[in-house]
Amino acid sequence: MPQRRASSSCVRVGVDTGGTFTDFVFARGRRVEIFKLASTPADPSLAIAEGLRRVAAETGARVADLEVVHGTTVGTNALLTRAGARVALVATAGFEDVIEIGRQARPRLYDFDAVKPPPLVPRAMRFGARERVTASGEILEALGEEEIERLVAEIRSAAPESVAISLLFSFVSPGHEQKIARAISRALDAPVSVSHEILPEYREFERTSTVAVNAYLQPLMSRYLERLSSRAKSLRVMQSSGGSVSAKVASREPVRTVLSGPAGGVVGALDAARAAGLRDIITFDMGGTSTDVALCSDAQLRTTNESVVAGLPVAVQVLDIHTVGAGGGSVARVDAGGSLRVGPESAGADPGPACYGRGRLPTVTDANLVLGRFGGAELLGGDFPLDEGRARRALDSLARQMSKAGGRRVAATEAALGVVRVVNAGMERALRVVSVERGFDTRAFSLVSFGGAGGLHAVALAEGLKIPRVVVPARPGALSALGALQSDVIRDASRTVMLDAGGARLDKLERAFAEMEREARDALRREGFDAARQRHGRSVAARYRGQSFELEIKFRNPRGVASDFHRAHLARYGYEQRSNPVEIVSARVRSRGLVAKIAGEKAAASTKSRAPLAPPRTAEVYFDTRPVRAAVYAREELPAGAKLRAPCVVTEYSSTTLVPAGASASVDARGNLVVELKQ
C-alpha cells in the first residue's frame, strides 16, 4: 500500500475501536477533529463504516480516498471469547503436545485448583511430521515426499480453516517447513502460518503458541480487513509493537495486532509527553471496558516478547502494557461473601451503563454520575445525554444489597463512593505492576491520563502512588486514535544467534543484522518509503550464561554488549555478576517507515494572569463523604496559561477531569491540562 505525504487534499483518519465507543480522529492539513460513535461489537466494521461516511461528508472527500489507520480489538476479542478458526497444527513427530504441555507452570503459584485455558488446537487437530533437524541446522532425518503426502491427506480429512506449522529448529534450517507449507497451500484452500516467518527464534513452546495464535486469527482478521479495505482503499492497522502496518501484512500476520488498540494510546501519550518536555511517564488509559497502563522511561517505548494474552504466550514484540478489567462500564455487584466487587464484567456498548438509557446494572460511570463528578454536563458535547435518575436507581439497588450484606443502611452516594474506591484499588495495583514492582520510583514520573473515563480517576491514583504530576493531553478520549494516526510503519525482525558476547564469532551477529535490515528496506520500499524515510535500529537479547530468559538492550557495538547488559541487569534486578560470561541469544532489528506527522497544536489564546480563572458555573460534587461546591470549566474555553480554581471539574467532548482541593491545575502552551499534587 503506497504511503503518501499529507497534503491539503488528503484526509487522514485514525480509528480506535473500544468496547463502548469507536473513536475517530481526522486531519486535513493542520485541522484536527474528533468524534465518537457507539461501537457495534457484533461487527466492529459497521461503526467504522458509519464514521468514515461522516468524515467524508464533513470534508467533501470520497470514502475510498480516505487514508485510514485502525487500532482494532478484533484479534483480542477472538482470543478472549475463543471465536477464532479451526486450526490444524503440524509439529515435529513426538512434539505435537508441546502447545499443551507448555512450561508446566501453574497459572497461579499457590492455587492448586487453578486450571490453564485449553490449547487453541485440540489433540485431534495436531499432526506429527517425521523429520528432525539439530540445533546447528544439521538434518538428522530428512522429510520425504511420502511423508508430506501422508500429512497433507490427514490434514485434508480434518477439514481445518487454517494451518500452523512449527518444526524443531526451523529458525536455523527452514527447508522442511517450506516444503510442508507449499504442499498444504496447493492441496487446501486455507491460510498457512509458518513459524520461521512469524517468529524465527528458539523456545519451541512460545514459538508454537505464537504461530498457532496467528493461524487461529488469520481467517477472521482477513475477512474483517477485507470488508474495511473495500470501503477505504488506503488502510493501515496498528500493531501491538507501537507502529502500524499495511492491511495486507496485518491479514497475513494478525498475531502482531492482539494489543493493537492500547498500543495507539501509548504512542499518543508519549508524543504528548515529549511535546510537553516530559521524558518519564506512566500512561493511564481508562476506557469503557478496561484500563491499560504502561511505563515509558527516557522518552522511549518499552517492548517485551514475553506477553500473555488470554492465557496464551505471544512472543512477538509488543508494547509492555498491563491490562485490567476496569472501565467506565465495569459492573458493580455484591458477591456471595457480602463483598463489593467491580468488574471485570462490563456493560459494554449494549446495553451500556444504566445512565445511557438501556442498562439497569450499576457501573463505574453511574457511580461517578451519582457523585456529581460530571459537573452537570452531558457526554460528547451534549450529543449523548445522561439519565441521572436511572443511574441513581441502579445505585439504590446496589446500596440495598450492601445494606443487607453489612447489616446497616447504606445510601446511594456511599455505595457510589465504594464502587469508585474498589475500581481505583484495582487500577492502582495495575500501575504498581509496571512501576514499583519493576524497581521504578513513581515520584520521578508523570501520569499521562487519557481514555473517556481516565480523567475522573487519575488524580486519586496519582495521590495513592505519590506521583507528583498528572497530565491530561488535548482530546484525551480519542488519544488512542490520534496515536494510531501518528504512528510510523514498523517492521520487527529477529534471529536466534547464540553467541558469546566476548567471543570471536561476532561477525555472525553483523551478518544477521545486515540480512534483516536488507529485508526490511526492501519491504518498506514496496510500501512506498524511500531510503530517506526509513530508520533502522538494532538491539540484542542477552543473558548471563545459564539464565532462562533475556533482557533486550540497544546494540551500540560488539565490544559494548557485555557492559551494557551488566548495567541493564543491575537496573532491572538490583544486582550484576560481572564475572559471569554474557551470551547474546538473539539479534533484533526494528525498522520504521516515517509517516507525515500532524503539526502540534497550541492553545488558541493565552493569559499571564496569576489569579485562578473564574469558573462560568459551579456544581455540587462528592470527592469524599461530604459534597463540596466545585468550579466547572469547559476545556475548550481555557486559554494557554490559565490557572484553575480547585476543587473543579473540567468538561470536554471526549472526557471529564476531576481536580480535588489541594491540587493546582493549569493549561500549558500545548493545551495540556497539568495537575500538580502536593507531596
BATOR-338900 format. One line per 2 residues: for each residue x, y, z negated of C-alpha. Coordinates in steps of 0.25 Angstrom, whole numbers, plus 5000, padded with zeros to 4 digits. Layout:
% BATOR-338900
X/Y/Z ~ ...
//
This chain:
% BATOR-338900
5000/5000/5000 ~ 5007/5013/5004
5009/5023/4993 ~ 5007/5038/4997
5011/5050/4990 ~ 4999/5058/4985
4994/5069/4994 ~ 4983/5079/4993
4974/5070/5001 ~ 4978/5057/4993
4969/5053/4982 ~ 4975/5044/4972
4967/5037/4961 ~ 4971/5030/4948
4960/5020/4943 ~ 4961/5013/4930
4950/5002/4927 ~ 4947/5001/4912
4937/4993/4904 ~ 4927/5004/4903
4931/5015/4913 ~ 4938/5015/4926
4947/5028/4927 ~ 4950/5035/4940
4961/5046/4942 ~ 4962/5052/4955
4972/5062/4961 ~ 4974/5070/4973
4986/5079/4973 ~ 4986/5085/4959
4971/5083/4956 ~ 4969/5072/4946
4955/5068/4941 ~ 4950/5056/4933
4936/5049/4931 ~ 4931/5037/4925
4921/5027/4929 ~ 4915/5015/4921
4923/5002/4924 ~ 4916/4991/4931
4922/4978/4924 ~ 4916/4968/4933
4923/4974/4945 ~ 4932/4986/4942
4933/4990/4957 ~ 4919/4995/4957
4922/5006/4947 ~ 4935/5009/4955
4927/5010/4968 ~ 4918/5020/4962
4929/5028/4956 ~ 4936/5028/4970
4924/5033/4977 ~ 4923/5044/4967
4937/5048/4969 ~ 4935/5048/4984
4922/5057/4983 ~ 4929/5067/4974
4942/5068/4982 ~ 4936/5066/4996
4945/5054/4999 ~ 4941/5041/5004
4941/5029/4994 ~ 4950/5022/5004
4960/5033/5003 ~ 4962/5034/4988
4975/5029/4982 ~ 4971/5021/4970
4980/5016/4959 ~ 4972/5006/4950
4974/5001/4935 ~ 4966/4988/4934
4961/4979/4923 ~ 4956/4968/4933
4968/4959/4930 ~ 4968/4961/4915
4953/4959/4914 ~ 4954/4946/4923
4965/4940/4913 ~ 4957/4944/4901
4944/4938/4906 ~ 4950/4927/4914
4944/4931/4926 ~ 4955/4928/4936
4957/4918/4947 ~ 4958/4902/4946
4973/4901/4947 ~ 4982/4889/4951
4996/4889/4945 ~ 5008/4882/4951
5019/4879/4942 ~ 5032/4870/4942
5027/4856/4938 ~ 5028/4854/4923
5026/4869/4921 ~ 5011/4870/4924
5007/4873/4910 ~ 5017/4884/4907
5006/4894/4909 ~ 4998/4887/4897
5010/4883/4888 ~ 5016/4897/4888
5025/4901/4877 ~ 5018/4892/4867
5015/4905/4858 ~ 5002/4907/4851
4995/4920/4855 ~ 4995/4924/4840
5006/4918/4832 ~ 4998/4915/4819
4985/4911/4825 ~ 4985/4896/4826
4972/4897/4833 ~ 4976/4906/4844
4973/4902/4858 ~ 4980/4906/4870
4972/4910/4882 ~ 4971/4899/4892
4980/4900/4904 ~ 4975/4907/4917
4978/4894/4925 ~ 4971/4881/4919
4979/4868/4919 ~ 4971/4862/4931
4976/4874/4940 ~ 4991/4872/4937
4999/4865/4947 ~ 5014/4860/4945
5024/4861/4957 ~ 5035/4850/4957
5047/4859/4959 ~ 5058/4864/4950
5067/4876/4950 ~ 5078/4879/4940
5081/4892/4933 ~ 5092/4894/4942
5083/4892/4954 ~ 5088/4878/4958
5077/4869/4964 ~ 5077/4856/4956
5064/4851/4962 ~ 5060/4857/4976
5046/4860/4979 ~ 5042/4850/4990
5031/4852/5001 ~ 5023/4841/4996
5023/4847/4982 ~ 5018/4860/4988
5007/4853/4996 ~ 5002/4846/4983
5002/4859/4975 ~ 4994/4866/4986
4984/4855/4987 ~ 4982/4854/4972
4981/4869/4971 ~ 4971/4870/4982
4962/4860/4976 ~ 4962/4868/4963
4956/4880/4971 ~ 4963/4891/4964
4960/4906/4967 ~ 4975/4910/4964
4988/4902/4963 ~ 5000/4905/4953
5014/4899/4956 ~ 5024/4899/4945
5036/4889/4946 ~ 5048/4888/4937
5059/4897/4940 ~ 5053/4902/4953
5058/4916/4950 ~ 5072/4910/4953
5068/4902/4965 ~ 5054/4905/4970
5054/4896/4982 ~ 5045/4885/4976
5035/4896/4972 ~ 5035/4902/4986
5033/4888/4993 ~ 5021/4885/4984
5015/4899/4986 ~ 5016/4898/5001
5009/4885/5001 ~ 4998/4889/4992
4995/4902/5000 ~ 4994/4894/5013
4984/4884/5006 ~ 4976/4892/4997
4968/4906/4998 ~ 4973/4910/4985
4983/4920/4980 ~ 4997/4915/4975
5005/4921/4963 ~ 5019/4917/4963
5028/4918/4950 ~ 5041/4922/4957
5034/4934/4963 ~ 5025/4938/4951
5036/4936/4940 ~ 5049/4931/4944
5054/4929/4930 ~ 5057/4917/4921
5048/4913/4910 ~ 5038/4903/4917
5027/4905/4907 ~ 5026/4920/4909
5029/4919/4924 ~ 5018/4909/4926
5008/4916/4917 ~ 5010/4929/4925
5009/4923/4939 ~ 4996/4915/4934
4990/4929/4930 ~ 4994/4935/4943
4987/4923/4950 ~ 4975/4924/4941
4972/4939/4944 ~ 4976/4939/4959
4963/4935/4965 ~ 4955/4944/4956
4964/4956/4958 ~ 4966/4954/4973
4951/4955/4975 ~ 4949/4967/4965
4960/4975/4972 ~ 4955/4971/4986
4942/4977/4982 ~ 4949/4990/4977
4958/4991/4989 ~ 4946/4990/4999
4942/5004/4992 ~ 4955/5010/4990
4966/5007/5001 ~ 4977/5012/4992
4977/5005/4979 ~ 4988/5002/4969
4986/4995/4956 ~ 4992/4998/4942
5002/4987/4937 ~ 5004/4983/4923
5018/4988/4924 ~ 5015/5002/4925
5015/5004/4940 ~ 5005/5002/4952
5006/4992/4963 ~ 4998/4991/4976
4985/4983/4976 ~ 4991/4973/4985
5002/4969/4975 ~ 4992/4970/4963
4983/4960/4970 ~ 4995/4950/4972
5001/4953/4958 ~ 4989/4956/4949
4997/4952/4936 ~ 5004/4965/4937
4991/4972/4935 ~ 4986/4966/4922
4989/4979/4914 ~ 4986/4988/4925
4976/4998/4919 ~ 4984/5000/4906
4997/5002/4914 ~ 4992/5014/4921
4989/5021/4907 ~ 5003/5019/4902
5009/5025/4915 ~ 4999/5037/4914
5003/5039/4899 ~ 5018/5038/4901
5016/5048/4913 ~ 5009/5058/4904
5019/5056/4893 ~ 5031/5059/4902
5024/5072/4907 ~ 5022/5076/4892
5037/5073/4889 ~ 5034/5060/4881
5043/5048/4882 ~ 5038/5039/4871
5023/5036/4871 ~ 5013/5025/4867
5001/5024/4877 ~ 4987/5022/4871
4977/5019/4882 ~ 4963/5016/4876
4952/5013/4885 ~ 4938/5007/4885
4943/4992/4882 ~ 4957/4992/4878
4969/5000/4873 ~ 4983/4999/4880
4995/5004/4873 ~ 5010/5005/4878
5023/5012/4873 ~ 5032/5019/4883
5045/5024/4877 ~ 5055/5033/4884
5044/5036/4895 ~ 5045/5022/4900
5034/5012/4903 ~ 5037/4999/4895
5034/4986/4902 ~ 5034/4971/4898
5033/4958/4905 ~ 5028/4951/4892
5014/4955/4893 ~ 5002/4946/4889
4988/4949/4896 ~ 4976/4941/4891
4986/4931/4884 ~ 4993/4929/4897
5008/4933/4899 ~ 5010/4942/4911
5025/4944/4913 ~ 5025/4955/4924
5030/4969/4920 ~ 5018/4976/4913
5018/4989/4904 ~ 5019/4985/4889
5005/4988/4886 ~ 4998/4983/4874
4982/4982/4875 ~ 4972/4980/4864
4957/4979/4866 ~ 4953/4992/4860
4946/5003/4868 ~ 4934/5012/4868
4925/5001/4872 ~ 4930/4991/4861
4918/4986/4854 ~ 4918/4986/4838
4911/4975/4830 ~ 4911/4969/4816
4917/4955/4817 ~ 4913/4943/4809
4922/4947/4797 ~ 4916/4960/4796
4928/4968/4802 ~ 4926/4979/4812
4932/4975/4826 ~ 4934/4984/4838
4937/4977/4852 ~ 4943/4970/4860
4929/4969/4866 ~ 4925/4981/4874
4912/4987/4879 ~ 4920/4990/4891
4913/4997/4903 ~ 4900/4990/4902
4893/4992/4892 ~ 4903/5001/4886
4903/5007/4873 ~ 4889/5010/4867
4891/5025/4869 ~ 4892/5022/4884
4877/5019/4884 ~ 4877/5004/4887
4884/4996/4876 ~ 4880/4994/4862
4892/4989/4855 ~ 4901/4999/4847
4914/5003/4853 ~ 4926/5012/4850
4920/5022/4859 ~ 4907/5022/4852
4915/5024/4839 ~ 4922/5036/4844
4909/5042/4849 ~ 4902/5040/4835
4914/5047/4829 ~ 4913/5059/4838
4926/5057/4844 ~ 4922/5060/4858
4919/5075/4853 ~ 4904/5074/4859
4910/5073/4873 ~ 4905/5063/4883
4915/5054/4891 ~ 4920/5057/4905
4917/5071/4905 ~ 4902/5069/4902
4900/5058/4913 ~ 4900/5047/4902
4890/5051/4891 ~ 4892/5044/4877
4880/5039/4869 ~ 4883/5042/4855
4870/5037/4850 ~ 4873/5023/4856
4887/5023/4850 ~ 4882/5027/4836
4872/5015/4837 ~ 4883/5006/4841
4892/5010/4829 ~ 4880/5010/4820
4878/4995/4823 ~ 4893/4993/4820
4892/5000/4807 ~ 4881/4991/4803
4889/4979/4806 ~ 4901/4985/4798
4891/4989/4786 ~ 4887/4974/4786
4901/4969/4786 ~ 4906/4978/4776
4895/4979/4766 ~ 4894/4995/4767
4887/5005/4776 ~ 4896/5009/4788
4892/5021/4796 ~ 4893/5022/4811
4905/5032/4810 ~ 4912/5023/4800
4910/5011/4810 ~ 4915/5020/4821
4928/5024/4813 ~ 4930/5009/4810
4930/5006/4825 ~ 4940/5017/4828
4949/5012/4817 ~ 4949/4998/4821
4951/5001/4836 ~ 4962/5010/4832
4969/5000/4824 ~ 4969/4990/4836
4975/5001/4845 ~ 4986/5005/4834
4990/4990/4834 ~ 4992/4991/4849
5000/5003/4848 ~ 5009/4997/4837
5012/4985/4846 ~ 5018/4994/4857
5025/5003/4848 ~ 5028/5000/4833
5029/4985/4835 ~ 5040/4987/4846
5048/4996/4838 ~ 5044/5010/4843
5041/5021/4833 ~ 5028/5027/4836
5032/5040/4830 ~ 5041/5043/4843
5029/5040/4853 ~ 5017/5048/4858
5004/5041/4860 ~ 4998/5043/4874
4983/5041/4873 ~ 4974/5038/4885
4962/5030/4889 ~ 4948/5034/4887
4948/5031/4872 ~ 4963/5033/4869
4961/5048/4864 ~ 4951/5044/4853
4961/5035/4846 ~ 4975/5039/4850
4978/5049/4839 ~ 4973/5040/4828
4982/5029/4833 ~ 4994/5039/4834
4992/5042/4820 ~ 4992/5028/4815
5005/5025/4823 ~ 5012/5039/4819
5013/5042/4834 ~ 5015/5058/4834
5008/5061/4847 ~ 4996/5057/4855
4996/5062/4870 ~ 4983/5061/4878
4986/5063/4893 ~ 4977/5070/4902
4965/5061/4907 ~ 4968/5050/4897
4956/5042/4900 ~ 4962/5040/4914
4977/5039/4912 ~ 4978/5024/4916
4972/5028/4930 ~ 4981/5040/4930
4993/5031/4927 ~ 4990/5021/4937
4989/5033/4948 ~ 5003/5038/4943
5009/5024/4943 ~ 5020/5020/4953
5020/5008/4961 ~ 5029/4998/4953
5034/4984/4956 ~ 5041/4976/4945
5051/4965/4949 ~ 5059/4955/4940
5069/4944/4942 ~ 5074/4934/4931
5089/4934/4932 ~ 5094/4929/4918
5108/4936/4917 ~ 5118/4939/4906
5118/4954/4905 ~ 5133/4954/4903
5135/4943/4914 ~ 5142/4944/4927
5130/4940/4935 ~ 5122/4953/4935
5123/4954/4950 ~ 5111/4945/4950
5104/4956/4942 ~ 5107/4966/4952
5102/4957/4964 ~ 5089/4955/4956
5087/4970/4955 ~ 5091/4973/4969
5081/4962/4974 ~ 5069/4967/4966
5072/4981/4970 ~ 5073/4978/4985
5059/4970/4984 ~ 5053/4982/4976
5058/4992/4986 ~ 5052/4984/4998
5039/4982/4991 ~ 5037/4997/4987
5041/5001/5001 ~ 5030/4993/5006
5021/5001/4997 ~ 5025/5014/5002
5036/5018/4993 ~ 5049/5022/5000
5063/5022/4992 ~ 5061/5036/4987
5048/5032/4980 ~ 5054/5019/4973
5060/5017/4960 ~ 5066/5004/4955
5070/5001/4940 ~ 5078/4989/4935
5077/4982/4921 ~ 5081/4969/4915
5074/4960/4905 ~ 5085/4956/4896
5087/4948/4882 ~ 5097/4942/4873
5100/4928/4878 ~ 5091/4918/4871
5080/4928/4869 ~ 5066/4924/4875
5061/4938/4880 ~ 5068/4950/4886
5068/4965/4885 ~ 5067/4973/4898
5078/4984/4899 ~ 5081/4994/4910
5093/4990/4919 ~ 5104/5000/4920
5116/4992/4924 ~ 5120/4977/4921
5130/4981/4910 ~ 5120/4989/4902
5109/4978/4901 ~ 5114/4972/4888
5116/4985/4881 ~ 5102/4990/4886
5096/4977/4881 ~ 5102/4977/4867
5096/4991/4865 ~ 5083/4987/4870
5083/4975/4861 ~ 5086/4984/4849
5075/4993/4852 ~ 5065/4982/4854
5068/4972/4843 ~ 5077/4980/4834
5090/4973/4836 ~ 5100/4969/4846
5110/4958/4848 ~ 5122/4963/4856
5130/4951/4854 ~ 5119/4943/4862
5120/4942/4877 ~ 5109/4949/4885
5102/4941/4896 ~ 5095/4948/4908
5083/4940/4911 ~ 5076/4948/4922
5079/4959/4931 ~ 5067/4968/4934
5064/4980/4943 ~ 5053/4990/4942
5051/4997/4956 ~ 5042/5009/4957
5035/5016/4969 ~ 5033/5030/4965
5019/5036/4968 ~ 5016/5050/4968
5012/5055/4955 ~ 5001/5065/4951
5006/5078/4947 ~ 5005/5080/4932
4994/5090/4928 ~ 4995/5101/4918
4984/5107/4909 ~ 4977/5118/4917
4979/5129/4907 ~ 4988/5131/4895
4987/5138/4882 ~ 4998/5143/4872
4989/5145/4860 ~ 4994/5139/4847
4980/5138/4841 ~ 4971/5126/4844
4961/5127/4855 ~ 4947/5130/4850
4938/5118/4854 ~ 4926/5120/4862
4918/5112/4852 ~ 4919/5102/4841
4913/5089/4837 ~ 4911/5080/4824
4922/5069/4825 ~ 4925/5057/4816
4940/5056/4815 ~ 4938/5048/4802
4927/5046/4792 ~ 4922/5061/4792
4919/5069/4804 ~ 4926/5081/4808
4923/5093/4817 ~ 4933/5091/4829
4936/5100/4840 ~ 4932/5095/4854
4941/5099/4866 ~ 4939/5096/4881
4952/5092/4886 ~ 4951/5097/4900
4949/5111/4893 ~ 4962/5110/4885
4974/5118/4891 ~ 4988/5115/4890
4994/5119/4877 ~ 4980/5118/4870
4981/5114/4855 ~ 4968/5107/4850
4961/5108/4836 ~ 4961/5095/4829
4953/5087/4826 ~ 4948/5087/4840
4942/5078/4851 ~ 4948/5081/4865
4938/5076/4876 ~ 4940/5074/4891
4935/5066/4903 ~ 4942/5053/4900
4945/5053/4885 ~ 4944/5059/4872
4955/5062/4862 ~ 4953/5063/4847
4963/5072/4839 ~ 4961/5071/4824
4964/5082/4813 ~ 4979/5083/4810
4984/5081/4825 ~ 4987/5092/4834
4983/5091/4849 ~ 4987/5099/4861
4987/5099/4876 ~ 5001/5099/4883
5005/5104/4897 ~ 5001/5091/4904
4987/5091/4898 ~ 4990/5080/4888
4983/5081/4874 ~ 4994/5079/4864
4990/5076/4850 ~ 5001/5077/4839
5000/5070/4826 ~ 5005/5073/4812
5015/5063/4807
//
